[in-house]
Structures are given as C-alpha cells and as structure tokens.
Amino acid sequence: MKKRLLMFLSVLMISAALLFASPAAEKLYDEFSSAVNNGDVTLAMNKYSELESRVTKELGTASATLEKAVKKNNAELYRNTLSEIAALKSYRITKAQSDSLLAAAVATDNQDALSWLYEKSPYYSPVLTFSTEVTSGTRRYSSASSVSVKPGEEVTLPTSSGVSAAAAGQLAGWGITKDAVTYKAGETIKMPATDQTLFAIYESGVSFKDEATSTDIFTPAVSGDEVTVPAVSKEGAAFEGWYDRASGYYITPESDTFTLRGNGASFTALWKEVKAGDMTTGAYSHDSLPVNTQIPLTFTVTNTGTETLTGVRLSVSCDDDDVTLISNGASLRSLPAGRNITLTGVKLVASQNASGRTVPITLAVTDDEGLSFETTYEIKIR
C-alpha cells in the first residue's frame, strides 16, 4: 500500500511540473529536440543556448515569487512556484540526445560541437586509457591509467608504464593496437572524440639518458648482449657513473661496456656538482670595503648534481697576509640534490696595508670522498 501511495505521489509531482511548464521554454525545448532528431547540430546548439537563457530568466522570476510566497505565508503559491522551478530544471540534455549529437558531430568532424557537448552534456566525457600488459618469465604485469579532458585538447602521453625495463624492455611508445607503435612516449596528441585505449609497446634494449650532456642513446639488445657505455663529461662536475633505479644496475665511471640481463635497462647519469651563488658583504659594497672593520661575508651553496653530498665541509680562505678571516667555515652531515645551504658568520678584516688592493676570496666545498668544488670571488679594499 505504501509503495502504491509513493508511486501515486510521484505521478502527481510530475503532472504538477508539466502543468506549470513554461510555454516559451517548452517550445524551445521541442525545437531543440527536433534539431537533434534531424541531425542539425548547429541548430540544436543555438536552440539550447536560447533555452538556457530563457530558463535562467524564468528561474530568477520564480525565485523572487518563491520569496514573496514565504513572506505572505501563501502555501498554494509556494507549491505552484516549486512546481514551476522543477519544470524549468527538467529541460536538460538526455542520454539519447547526447548520443545523437555526438554521432552527428563525429560524422562531420565538428570540433566546436564536440567541445560544446563536453561542456553541456553530463553524459559526454571521452576517456583515453593507457593499458600495460607484460609477461616476463612466469610473472604477468597488468595496469591501466586514464585521462579525460575536452576533445581536441592536448594530452601528453606517459613516458613510463610503471614496469621496470628489466622486466619489459624499453617503452617504445603507445599503439592503438597491441603490436605496433602509433605514438612515441611523451608525444603530445589531441584528445579523441570517443573513448580510446592505447597499449604500451616495448622494445628490448638499453638506454642511456642525461639531460646535463644532452645524451639520449638507445641500443637494441637482448639478454646476454654486451652494450657500449657512452662516455660523458661536464665541466665543473664529477661523473659518478650510470644507474638504473628500477633494476638497481650500476655502471662505474671506468666501465665502457655493460652486459644486459633481462629485457632491458634504463640508465641515467650520476653527477656530483656544486654551484655557489654571489657572495654578499652585508651593508658594505664589495667594490669598496673599509679597512680595520669586520665585514660579514655570506655565501649560498646549491647541490646542482644528482647525488647527495655527505660529510660536507664549507671553508673560506684568503691568501693575502693583510686579510684575516674570522670563523671561516661550517660543516653538515649531508646536502641532498637540489637543496642549498647558506653560510653565515664569516667575517673579514683587512689591515691598512691592504688598502687599494683587489683581494681574492675562495670558497671550497668538499665531501667525505675528498671531492672538492671551489669558487673564487674578488673584493676591493678602499
């Protein structure tokens, strides 16, 4: 009995909404529906735009009427206005209409219509899926990720599939089928109009990549093959070898070959490098420092390499006998890659004998392996 009553009340509410439907909005919705049925996408978009404007206007009027009904305690006006609002909010794109508009837009390659439909329809949101399926020995790897943006917008394809090179080989790219590369990894493509799946395509081999030296080498190989290791160098930096983080393979700086084990390896170069910023001299100009005055020196040092420096020692020195440095160093346990440290507390005192001379100041940064990076600054004593 209760279920029947609820169904009866629902019918009454729908009937009330239809009873209070706006003739103008109803006409526009009918015209929109007719354009959809006829496959006239442009007309459908225009009519729906007119419908939205009409509904927005009438909803504003209805909201004011609703407030008036509350103030006057007019229950009948309140109920009727709610029904009117429900009717106005019912003019939406249906799933069937969305599918029809999509088919028409795709048939004519109408990008504007696709973008419009993406904004207006709750049923249209194309998905681009990246699928990975790898079998290595007795193990099988399977994963998927996806992205959904407006059709036609740029999408950058993944450069990694989450499976190690040793198990799968190198990610050669993404294919619309499972056996051929359609797009390169990292390539930018346009978001398709409909749901699509791209499959990860692999190639057995070894890659060596290093942004610092613009190295990007791929050598096709199978397990057991010996691959030539590229030689790299960078001024002011110490090369620490090649490392594949996924597999843990390490190639020493002295090695010139690597024997592949598994389907592949992906190596990046390891560097130790330090960059020192400008030296500051507090309130004093480094081009005109007074004598017999404690001048504060401040240095900023950044680890610009890829390796963490450990057992770091910062020391400031000056070979001029007429210049004295007070508290000229500091030490720290480690300095991770990309991090910096500011050295303060160093003070310089120049005697009268240094007047008029240009004096070199050297900052040295060393680690516990004895590697040292030096930067020399010049100051002028007035």
N, C-alpha and C positions, 0 to 999 in steps of 0.2 A: 504493500500500500504506500509506504514511504517513497519507494523508487518511482512509482507512478506519479505521485504528487510532485516530486522533483522534476520529472520529465515535463509535466504539465506547466510548472512554473517557468522552466527554460523556454518552452514554446511561447508562453506569454511574453517573456522578456524579448525574444527575437521578434515577435509580432509587434511589440511596442516600438522597438528600434526601427522596424520597417515603416511603422505608422508615422513616425516622426522624422523619417528620412528627408533630407533636403532635396527638393526637386531639381535645383540647379546642380548640386553635387551629383545626384543620381544620373542626370543627363550626361554630365561629363564622364562619369564612370562608364556608362553604357557606350559612349563614343570611344573611350579608351579601349574597352573590351572588344569592340567591333574592329578597331585598328589592329589589335593583337591577332584576332582571328583571321584577318585579311593579310597578315604578314607585313603590314606597313609600319616598320619600326619607327621611322621619323615622326609619323602622325601620332603613334602611340606615346612617344616621349613628350610631344607637345601637349597632348590632351592630359597626360598625367601631371605635367607641370601646372597646367591650368587648374586641374583638380586639387592639387596640393595648395595652391594659392587660395582657392575657394574654401577649402576645408579649414585652413588656418584662420581665415577671416571669420567664418561662421563659428569656429570654436571659441574665438575671442568674444564674440557676441554672446554665445551660450554661457561662457564663464561668468560674464557680467550679470546675465539673467539668473544664474545659479546663486550668486551672492545676494542679489535682490530678493530671491525666494527665501533665503535663510533669514535675512533681516525682517521680512514681513511674516515669517513663520507660515509660508504658503506651501503646504505639503504637496498639493497637486502640481503646482508649478515646478517645484523641486524635482518631483518624479518625472514629469514630462521633459524637463531640461536634461536630466540624466539620460533619458532615452534618446534624446536628440544628439547628445555628445557620443553615446555608444554607436549611434547610426553613422555619425561623421567619421568615427575612428575605424569603422568597418571597411572603408574604401582603401583597401591595400592590394598590392600585387599578390596574386595567388601562386601556388607552386606550378600549376598548369600554365598560367600566363607567363611566368618566369621562364619555363622551359621553352615555350613557343617563341618568346622574344630572343632567347639565346640561339635557338636554331636559325631564326631569321638573320640575326647579327652575324653568326658564323658563316652562313651561306653567302653573305655579301661582303664578308671581311670588314664589317663596320666597327672599327675600333672605338669610335665615340659611343656607339650604342652599347658595346661591352662595358666600357667604363661607367656609363650611366646605369646599366643594370646592376653592376657591382655595388654602386652607391645606394640604389633604391630597393633592390630585392633582398629579402632576408634568406632567400633560397639559393642565391648565387654567390659562390666564393670558391673559385677554382683552386685546387691543391696540386702542388708539384712535389712528388715524393722521390727521395733518393734511397734506393734499395741496394743493400750489400748482402751478397751470398757467396761465401768462400768455404771450400773444403780443402783442408790441409791434413794429409795423413788420415787419421781416424777422427779428427775434430772438424766440426762444421760451425762456421760463424754466420750469423744472420742478424741483420739490424736494418732499421729504416728511420729516416727523419723526413720532415716535410716543411714546406713553407707555403703560405697563402697570402698573396698581395694582389693588387689590382692588375687585371690582364694588360699586358703591354709594358708594365713597369720592369725595370732591370732587376735581375736576380743573379747574384754571383754564386757559381757552383762551388761546392765544397772542394777543398784541396786535400782532404783526408777523409777516409771512410771509417776510421776507428779501429781498423785491423792492422797489425804490425806488418811491415814489409817482409819480415822473415816468414810469416805465415802465408801472406797473399801475394807478395811481389809489389811492384810499384803501381800506384794508381795512375793508369794511363789516361783515364778520362771517364766520361759518362755516356751511356748509349741508350737510345730509345728501344734497342733490342739488347739481349744479353751477350751478343757475340761480336759487336763492332762499336768502336768509339764514334760518337756523334759530336760530342763537345769535349774540349780539354778541361782538365781540373783547374778550377779558378777562373774559367771563362765566364763572361757576363752574357746572359741571354735575356730575351723578353719573356715575361710570364705568359704561358699559353692561355688560351681561352677556356679550355676544359681541363679536367683532371688528367694529369700525365705522370708516369713513373719513369725515372731514369735509373739505369742499372750501372753499378760500379764495374769498370773493366780494368783488369790488371795485366801487367807485363812483368815477367821475371827479369830481374837485373838489379844493378846497384847505382844509386845516385849520390852525387856529392854537390851540396849546395852551401854557398856562403855569400851573403849579401855584401859583406865588407870588401870582398875582392871580385864581386860580380861573377862568381863561379857557379855554374849550373850545368853539370855534366851527368848524363845517364848512359850507362854501358849495359846493353843487353847481356845477360848471363844466366846460367843455370847452376844449381848446386854443384860445387867442386871446381868451378871455373876460377881462374886467377885474374883479378881485375887490377888495372893500373891505377894507382892512387895519385891524384893531381898534387903538384907542389904549389903552395901558396905562400905569399909573404905580404906583409903590410908594415909600412914604415911606422916606427914608434910602438909597435905591438909585438907580443911574443906569441908565436903559434904553438898551441899545446896539443895538436893532433886532431883527429876526426872521431866523432862519436855518434852512434845510433841509439837514441834514447829509448826507442821501443824494444830493441833486442838486447841492448847493453853492449854491443860490439864497440870496441875501442881500437883505433889505429894510432900508433905512436907517431910523433913528428918525423922520425927517421925512416919509417916504413914507406916503401914505394909500390907495394902490391898488397892485395887483400884477396883471400880465398873465400868465396861465397859459401855459406852454409844455409840451406833453406831456399826459399823462393826469391828473396831479395833483401836489400838493406838500404837504409836512407840515412846518409851521414851529413852532419853539419860540422863546420869548423869550430874549434875551441880556441879562444883568444884571451890573453891577459893584456889589458890596456888600461891606462890611467890618463885622464885629462885634468889638468889644473886650470882653474879659472884665473881671472885677473887678481892680482894682489892689491889689497886696499891698505891705505895708510891713515885711517881714521880721519881726523879733521885737517890733516896736512896733505899738501899736494906732493905726489911722489917726484915731481919735477923740481921741487924747491923745499927740501927738508932742512929744518934748522939743526944746528949743532947743539951738543950738550942738552939734548931733550929726549925723553923716552917716547919713541914713535911706535904706536901699536900697529902690528902687521897682521893681516887676516888673509887666509888662503882657503879656497874651496876646491876640493878634490873629488872627482867623479870616476867611478869604475865604469868605463865605457866598453869593457870587454864582455865576454860571455861567461867567464868563470868567476867564482867568488874568490877574492883575495883573503888569505888567512895570515895571522901574525903580522899585521900591517904596522909599519913604523913610518911616521912622518917626521922629517928633520929639516931644519932650515940652517943654512950656513952662509958665511961670507969670508972670502979670502983676504979682505982688506984689514990690515993690522990696526987701522984707525977707526974701525967699526966694531962695536960689541953687541952681541945678541943675548938677550935675557930670556930664559925659558923658551928654548928654541926647538921643541919637539913634542910629540904625543904618540901614543900607540893605541891600537884597538885590536880586538880578537879577530874580527872579520869585516870585510866590506863587500857585500853581495853585488852582483852585476846590476848596473842601473842605479845604484844608490850613491849618495855623496856624503861627504863629511866636511865640516868647516873647522879649520884650525885657528884658534884664537889664543890670546895670552902671550904671543911672541912680541917682544919689544926690542927695538933697535936704538942704539945710542951712538951717534957719530961725534968724534972729538973735533976740536978746532982744526987739526991737521988735515981732516978730510974735506974741508971747505972748498967748494968749487969743483969737486970731482964727481964723476959718474961711477957708481959702485954697483957691482953685480951681486944679486941675492939668489941663492939656489935652494929650491925646494926639492927634496928627494923623497920618493915613496918606495919602500921596499916591502917584500913579503917574506914569509918564513922559508921560501925556497931560494932566497938570495936574489930574486929578480928585482931590478931597480928601475924606476922611471924618474927622470929629472927634468925640471923646468927652471929656466933662469930668467930673472927679472932685473931690470935696471932702475936704479933710483939716482937722483941727483941731489947732492948736498949743496946748499947755498952758502 
